[in-house]
Amino acid sequence: MSGHGVKLYVNEFSKCETDARLDGKVALVTGATSGIGLETAKNLAKRGAKVIIASRNPAKLAKAKDDIIQYGGHTNVFTRQVDFESLTSIRGFAQETVAIEPRLDILMNNIGAVGIRDGLTEDGLHTMMQVNYFGGFLLTFLLFPLLKASAPSRVINVSSIAVILGQIDFDHWNDVGQYASFGFYSNAKLAQLLSTVEMNKRIEGSGVSIYTFDPGMTRTSIARYFESNFVKQFLKIFGRRTDAVVKLPVFLAADPSVANKSGKHFRDCKEFYSSWYVNDTALTKKLWEVSRGLVGIKKEEDWEMKLQI
């Protein structure tokens, strides 16, 4: 990328710089051992937030914690293990969070992967779909009561331009061998986007805001999943710098100006077109209900049922 091109996109991200502080706030970032997740956690901690980072690898979590502390000089950083290939693990993680934390102000759903096995999890869901969609859906659902009790609070879902290639086929979206790895990823990201829109409708007035954002192709994004040296080199040269991209999720997590933008999709520090499917209210409603069923929302977990009583 030319020097002019680098300055162009870095300046674009300067539009969402914010001096907002987060003292006294609690932020949870999943998949925060590298890339956007780690850089976001660093930034939130530096602004005064208590930061909880979550992943399944204890060694990577320990290193990430040290990196965050060294970056901002704040020691209010905690690690917790969770495996998104197991809904039982996610439930245990959510229960532990609710039991330990008196509040939760920011939830950033950053965990995602391409190129993992083409098979089913112990929960009967496709591994790619569970890691990239169903796991985050369940975690957000389970933590919503705590987010509501801490309102105003925010949920930030890391999306992808891959949504434009996604499709929602309820009969086959968990079928092994039905799609290539990136196809499953695209479907999962579209489902995440549509469930964000639907959740926003269902939590209106709760004080909880929810957003999606597309970071674009970063230098650390999915290059490691490709064998092609050309792809790796392309992203190394043309990929966006993570330290610039991370300004957007931090902006969505902290800045007062987006408080009334719940349910919106962002790219390059502004609202951005996501998919025409977001206007299909029948589809988003069905997606929500089917997703609830597949992750097995229990009576004691069902805050929607309580709202209807």
One Martini backbone bead per residue (centre of mass of N, CA, C, O) as a GRO file, in nm:
protein
  309
    1MET     BB    1   0.097   0.034   0.022
    2SER     BB    2   0.078   0.346   0.007
    3GLY     BB    3   0.124   0.621   0.192
    4HIS     BB    4  -0.148   0.742   0.114
    5GLY     BB    5  -0.325   0.495   0.188
    6VAL     BB    6  -0.254   0.479   0.485
    7LYS     BB    7  -0.349   0.766   0.561
    8LEU     BB    8  -0.642   0.734   0.477
    9TYR     BB    9  -0.734   0.508   0.685
   10VAL     BB   10  -0.623   0.636   0.942
   11ASN     BB   11  -0.792   0.896   0.919
   12GLU     BB   12  -1.065   0.756   0.923
   13PHE     BB   13  -1.022   0.649   1.225
   14SER     BB   14  -0.998   0.936   1.359
   15LYS     BB   15  -1.316   0.986   1.377
   16CYS     BB   16  -1.322   0.765   1.643
   17GLU     BB   17  -1.203   0.927   1.846
   18THR     BB   18  -1.170   0.908   2.214
   19ASP     BB   19  -1.183   1.044   2.566
   20ALA     BB   20  -1.323   0.833   2.708
   21ARG     BB   21  -1.401   0.704   3.013
   22LEU     BB   22  -1.394   0.378   3.237
   23ASP     BB   23  -1.437   0.423   3.521
   24GLY     BB   24  -1.592   0.149   3.689
   25LYS     BB   25  -1.586  -0.041   3.458
   26VAL     BB   26  -1.694  -0.344   3.282
   27ALA     BB   27  -1.504  -0.564   3.064
   28LEU     BB   28  -1.575  -0.805   2.800
   29VAL     BB   29  -1.337  -1.009   2.609
   30THR     BB   30  -1.336  -1.210   2.345
   31GLY     BB   31  -1.065  -1.318   2.196
   32ALA     BB   32  -0.798  -1.156   2.364
   33THR     BB   33  -0.498  -1.282   2.250
   34SER     BB   34  -0.549  -1.117   1.975
   35GLY     BB   35  -0.567  -0.860   1.790
   36ILE     BB   36  -0.850  -0.687   1.833
   37GLY     BB   37  -0.908  -0.793   2.116
   38LEU     BB   38  -0.642  -0.710   2.251
   39GLU     BB   39  -0.643  -0.405   2.171
   40THR     BB   40  -0.908  -0.340   2.310
   41ALA     BB   41  -0.830  -0.424   2.597
   42LYS     BB   42  -0.603  -0.221   2.628
   43ASN     BB   43  -0.775   0.037   2.589
   44LEU     BB   44  -0.983  -0.008   2.816
   45ALA     BB   45  -0.778  -0.022   3.047
   46LYS     BB   46  -0.650   0.263   3.000
   47ARG     BB   47  -0.949   0.394   3.070
   48GLY     BB   48  -1.021   0.217   3.360
   49ALA     BB   49  -1.109  -0.062   3.314
   50LYS     BB   50  -1.231  -0.358   3.385
   51VAL     BB   51  -1.074  -0.657   3.253
   52ILE     BB   52  -1.204  -0.936   3.069
   53ILE     BB   53  -1.053  -1.227   2.945
   54ALA     BB   54  -1.145  -1.469   2.680
   55SER     BB   55  -1.048  -1.818   2.658
   56ARG     BB   56  -0.900  -2.153   2.615
   57ASN     BB   57  -0.596  -2.046   2.654
   58PRO     BB   58  -0.395  -2.003   2.925
   59ALA     BB   59  -0.126  -1.903   2.804
   60LYS     BB   60  -0.245  -1.674   2.628
   61LEU     BB   61  -0.386  -1.525   2.856
   62ALA     BB   62  -0.134  -1.457   3.025
   63LYS     BB   63   0.008  -1.291   2.807
   64ALA     BB   64  -0.216  -1.086   2.756
   65LYS     BB   65  -0.224  -0.970   3.037
   66ASP     BB   66   0.065  -0.860   3.034
   67ASP     BB   67   0.026  -0.674   2.790
   68ILE     BB   68  -0.197  -0.495   2.912
   69ILE     BB   69  -0.041  -0.396   3.160
   70GLN     BB   70   0.202  -0.273   3.005
   71TYR     BB   71   0.041  -0.069   2.831
   72GLY     BB   72  -0.135   0.082   3.087
   73GLY     BB   73  -0.062   0.010   3.402
   74HIS     BB   74  -0.298  -0.192   3.463
   75THR     BB   75  -0.420  -0.458   3.699
   76ASN     BB   76  -0.740  -0.477   3.609
   77VAL     BB   77  -0.691  -0.799   3.511
   78PHE     BB   78  -0.872  -1.083   3.370
   79THR     BB   79  -0.904  -1.441   3.352
   80ARG     BB   80  -1.104  -1.669   3.135
   81GLN     BB   81  -1.231  -1.971   3.058
   82VAL     BB   82  -1.348  -2.068   2.717
   83ASP     BB   83  -1.550  -2.293   2.509
   84PHE     BB   84  -1.719  -2.261   2.199
   85GLU     BB   85  -1.757  -2.587   2.157
   86SER     BB   86  -1.924  -2.539   2.440
   87LEU     BB   87  -2.219  -2.477   2.599
   88THR     BB   88  -2.134  -2.556   2.885
   89SER     BB   89  -1.898  -2.359   2.906
   90ILE     BB   90  -2.063  -2.101   2.859
   91ARG     BB   91  -2.251  -2.135   3.101
   92GLY     BB   92  -2.030  -2.141   3.316
   93PHE     BB   93  -1.913  -1.866   3.249
   94ALA     BB   94  -2.169  -1.698   3.297
   95GLN     BB   95  -2.217  -1.784   3.592
   96GLU     BB   96  -1.948  -1.677   3.698
   97THR     BB   97  -1.984  -1.383   3.618
   98VAL     BB   98  -2.246  -1.329   3.780
   99ALA     BB   99  -2.123  -1.414   4.061
  100ILE     BB  100  -1.872  -1.204   4.058
  101GLU     BB  101  -2.013  -0.970   3.904
  102PRO     BB  102  -2.185  -0.668   3.971
  103ARG     BB  103  -2.099  -0.590   3.668
  104LEU     BB  104  -2.178  -0.501   3.307
  105ASP     BB  105  -2.087  -0.274   3.038
  106ILE     BB  106  -1.904  -0.465   2.841
  107LEU     BB  107  -1.953  -0.658   2.535
  108MET     BB  108  -1.715  -0.845   2.337
  109ASN     BB  109  -1.767  -1.027   2.039
  110ASN     BB  110  -1.466  -1.186   1.901
  111ILE     BB  111  -1.496  -1.465   1.852
  112GLY     BB  112  -1.320  -1.644   1.583
  113ALA     BB  113  -1.320  -1.870   1.285
  114VAL     BB  114  -1.113  -2.030   1.037
  115GLY     BB  115  -1.055  -2.373   0.953
  116ILE     BB  116  -1.211  -2.553   1.109
  117ARG     BB  117  -1.376  -2.820   1.157
  118ASP     BB  118  -1.587  -3.048   0.970
  119GLY     BB  119  -1.819  -3.056   1.225
  120LEU     BB  120  -1.949  -3.162   1.528
  121THR     BB  121  -2.050  -3.099   1.822
  122GLU     BB  122  -2.177  -3.197   2.129
  123ASP     BB  123  -2.446  -3.014   2.036
  124GLY     BB  124  -2.501  -3.056   1.710
  125LEU     BB  125  -2.315  -2.836   1.589
  126HIS     BB  126  -2.145  -2.660   1.390
  127THR     BB  127  -1.842  -2.548   1.454
  128MET     BB  128  -1.849  -2.282   1.294
  129MET     BB  129  -2.127  -2.185   1.401
  130GLN     BB  130  -2.066  -2.190   1.704
  131VAL     BB  131  -1.812  -2.005   1.718
  132ASN     BB  132  -1.946  -1.761   1.526
  133TYR     BB  133  -2.255  -1.770   1.674
  134PHE     BB  134  -2.396  -1.946   1.902
  135GLY     BB  135  -2.207  -1.866   2.135
  136GLY     BB  136  -2.267  -1.558   2.133
  137PHE     BB  137  -2.569  -1.579   2.163
  138LEU     BB  138  -2.570  -1.718   2.440
  139LEU     BB  139  -2.394  -1.525   2.603
  140THR     BB  140  -2.570  -1.273   2.562
  141PHE     BB  141  -2.828  -1.386   2.680
  142LEU     BB  142  -2.710  -1.457   2.969
  143LEU     BB  143  -2.593  -1.146   3.019
  144PHE     BB  144  -2.828  -0.943   2.997
  145PRO     BB  145  -2.922  -0.896   3.293
  146LEU     BB  146  -2.651  -0.764   3.377
  147LEU     BB  147  -2.652  -0.539   3.168
  148LYS     BB  148  -2.919  -0.415   3.261
  149ALA     BB  149  -2.828  -0.360   3.561
  150SER     BB  150  -2.580  -0.165   3.425
  151ALA     BB  151  -2.717   0.056   3.305
  152PRO     BB  152  -2.551   0.171   3.066
  153SER     BB  153  -2.489  -0.061   2.797
  154ARG     BB  154  -2.271  -0.282   2.584
  155VAL     BB  155  -2.272  -0.442   2.257
  156ILE     BB  156  -2.005  -0.596   2.059
  157ASN     BB  157  -1.999  -0.711   1.722
  158VAL     BB  158  -1.790  -0.894   1.519
  159SER     BB  159  -1.774  -0.863   1.194
  160SER     BB  160  -1.817  -0.891   0.825
  161ILE     BB  161  -1.802  -0.881   0.478
  162ALA     BB  162  -1.909  -1.184   0.454
  163VAL     BB  163  -2.221  -1.133   0.466
  164ILE     BB  164  -2.263  -1.106   0.148
  165LEU     BB  165  -2.222  -1.443   0.129
  166GLY     BB  166  -2.452  -1.515   0.297
  167GLN     BB  167  -2.681  -1.769   0.441
  168ILE     BB  168  -3.020  -1.884   0.534
  169ASP     BB  169  -3.040  -2.239   0.612
  170PHE     BB  170  -3.215  -2.415   0.835
  171ASP     BB  171  -3.174  -2.715   0.706
  172HIS     BB  172  -2.823  -2.676   0.651
  173TRP     BB  173  -2.624  -2.500   0.850
  174ASN     BB  174  -2.522  -2.795   1.008
  175ASP     BB  175  -2.397  -2.937   0.768
  176VAL     BB  176  -2.178  -3.152   0.675
  177GLY     BB  177  -2.028  -3.033   0.375
  178GLN     BB  178  -2.206  -2.790   0.263
  179TYR     BB  179  -1.951  -2.605   0.313
  180ALA     BB  180  -1.716  -2.409   0.316
  181SER     BB  181  -1.551  -2.250   0.552
  182PHE     BB  182  -1.626  -1.960   0.447
  183GLY     BB  183  -1.927  -2.019   0.427
  184PHE     BB  184  -1.983  -2.061   0.725
  185TYR     BB  185  -1.875  -1.786   0.812
  186SER     BB  186  -2.076  -1.615   0.650
  187ASN     BB  187  -2.333  -1.730   0.781
  188ALA     BB  188  -2.262  -1.655   1.073
  189LYS     BB  189  -2.237  -1.344   1.027
  190LEU     BB  190  -2.524  -1.306   0.932
  191ALA     BB  191  -2.663  -1.413   1.185
  192GLN     BB  192  -2.540  -1.207   1.375
  193LEU     BB  193  -2.656  -0.956   1.243
  194LEU     BB  194  -2.964  -1.035   1.263
  195SER     BB  195  -2.968  -1.083   1.575
  196THR     BB  196  -2.900  -0.793   1.647
  197VAL     BB  197  -3.152  -0.663   1.529
  198GLU     BB  198  -3.355  -0.833   1.697
  199MET     BB  199  -3.254  -0.768   1.982
  200ASN     BB  200  -3.301  -0.465   1.971
  201LYS     BB  201  -3.611  -0.493   1.974
  202ARG     BB  202  -3.632  -0.668   2.251
  203ILE     BB  203  -3.452  -0.430   2.430
  204GLU     BB  204  -3.611  -0.194   2.430
  205GLY     BB  205  -3.549   0.021   2.711
  206SER     BB  206  -3.301  -0.120   2.884
  207GLY     BB  207  -3.001   0.027   2.822
  208VAL     BB  208  -2.911  -0.162   2.588
  209SER     BB  209  -2.659  -0.172   2.352
  210ILE     BB  210  -2.624  -0.280   1.997
  211TYR     BB  211  -2.350  -0.389   1.780
  212THR     BB  212  -2.191  -0.373   1.459
  213PHE     BB  213  -1.865  -0.452   1.300
  214ASP     BB  214  -1.634  -0.378   1.030
  215PRO     BB  215  -1.279  -0.410   0.999
  216GLY     BB  216  -1.182  -0.561   0.781
  217MET     BB  217  -0.867  -0.620   0.645
  218THR     BB  218  -0.631  -0.737   0.837
  219ARG     BB  219  -0.310  -0.839   0.912
  220THR     BB  220  -0.449  -1.051   1.146
  221SER     BB  221  -0.681  -1.209   1.052
  222ILE     BB  222  -0.685  -1.485   0.809
  223ALA     BB  223  -0.397  -1.571   0.705
  224ARG     BB  224  -0.342  -1.838   0.879
  225TYR     BB  225  -0.568  -2.005   0.692
  226PHE     BB  226  -0.358  -1.976   0.460
  227GLU     BB  227  -0.128  -2.117   0.230
  228SER     BB  228  -0.096  -1.869   0.073
  229ASN     BB  229   0.153  -1.642   0.017
  230PHE     BB  230  -0.006  -1.425  -0.128
  231VAL     BB  231  -0.212  -1.364   0.092
  232LYS     BB  232  -0.013  -1.293   0.314
  233GLN     BB  233   0.125  -1.061   0.157
  234PHE     BB  234  -0.121  -0.891   0.100
  235LEU     BB  235  -0.194  -0.834   0.401
  236LYS     BB  236   0.077  -0.712   0.481
  237ILE     BB  237   0.041  -0.467   0.280
  238PHE     BB  238  -0.300  -0.408   0.275
  239GLY     BB  239  -0.362  -0.433   0.550
  240ARG     BB  240  -0.491  -0.336   0.833
  241ARG     BB  241  -0.423  -0.173   1.111
  242THR     BB  242  -0.504  -0.251   1.428
  243ASP     BB  243  -0.456   0.031   1.572
  244ALA     BB  244  -0.680   0.160   1.392
  245VAL     BB  245  -0.933  -0.028   1.403
  246VAL     BB  246  -0.976  -0.021   1.725
  247LYS     BB  247  -1.124   0.254   1.743
  248LEU     BB  248  -1.413   0.153   1.690
  249PRO     BB  249  -1.485  -0.037   1.933
  250VAL     BB  250  -1.417   0.179   2.142
  251PHE     BB  251  -1.625   0.383   2.052
  252LEU     BB  252  -1.873   0.191   2.097
  253ALA     BB  253  -1.805   0.147   2.409
  254ALA     BB  254  -1.767   0.482   2.502
  255ASP     BB  255  -1.923   0.677   2.328
  256PRO     BB  256  -2.200   0.893   2.351
  257SER     BB  257  -2.285   0.931   2.035
  258VAL     BB  258  -2.397   0.604   2.018
  259ALA     BB  259  -2.642   0.555   2.214
  260ASN     BB  260  -2.870   0.590   1.956
  261LYS     BB  261  -2.736   0.325   1.766
  262SER     BB  262  -2.888   0.082   1.804
  263GLY     BB  263  -2.856  -0.182   1.560
  264LYS     BB  264  -2.606  -0.096   1.416
  265HIS     BB  265  -2.376  -0.061   1.145
  266PHE     BB  266  -2.010  -0.058   1.116
  267ARG     BB  267  -1.773   0.149   0.921
  268ASP     BB  268  -1.538   0.370   0.933
  269CYS     BB  269  -1.692   0.549   1.163
  270LYS     BB  270  -1.978   0.449   1.039
  271GLU     BB  271  -2.253   0.396   0.908
  272PHE     BB  272  -2.345   0.081   0.744
  273TYR     BB  273  -2.400  -0.128   0.514
  274SER     BB  274  -2.504  -0.474   0.523
  275SER     BB  275  -2.819  -0.592   0.464
  276TRP     BB  276  -3.130  -0.666   0.331
  277TYR     BB  277  -3.218  -0.871   0.559
  278VAL     BB  278  -3.279  -0.666   0.796
  279ASN     BB  279  -3.587  -0.613   0.668
  280ASP     BB  280  -3.660  -0.914   0.745
  281THR     BB  281  -3.866  -0.980   1.000
  282ALA     BB  282  -3.927  -1.282   0.966
  283LEU     BB  283  -3.634  -1.380   0.964
  284THR     BB  284  -3.527  -1.261   1.234
  285LYS     BB  285  -3.736  -1.406   1.408
  286LYS     BB  286  -3.670  -1.697   1.327
  287LEU     BB  287  -3.375  -1.694   1.400
  288TRP     BB  288  -3.415  -1.647   1.700
  289GLU     BB  289  -3.591  -1.897   1.764
  290VAL     BB  290  -3.399  -2.113   1.652
  291SER     BB  291  -3.155  -2.039   1.826
  292ARG     BB  292  -3.282  -2.090   2.098
  293GLY     BB  293  -3.331  -2.392   2.046
  294LEU     BB  294  -3.032  -2.487   1.976
  295VAL     BB  295  -2.917  -2.376   2.268
  296GLY     BB  296  -3.128  -2.428   2.499
  297ILE     BB  297  -3.324  -2.248   2.644
  298LYS     BB  298  -3.405  -2.199   2.966
  299LYS     BB  299  -3.632  -2.106   3.191
  300GLU     BB  300  -3.415  -1.967   3.389
  301GLU     BB  301  -3.292  -1.794   3.126
  302ASP     BB  302  -3.574  -1.652   3.037
  303TRP     BB  303  -3.625  -1.317   3.003
  304GLU     BB  304  -3.857  -1.302   2.798
  305MET     BB  305  -4.073  -1.441   2.968
  306LYS     BB  306  -4.064  -1.233   3.201
  307LEU     BB  307  -4.155  -0.985   3.024
  308GLN     BB  308  -4.448  -1.117   2.956
  309ILE     BB  309  -4.572  -1.132   3.259
   0.00000   0.00000   0.00000
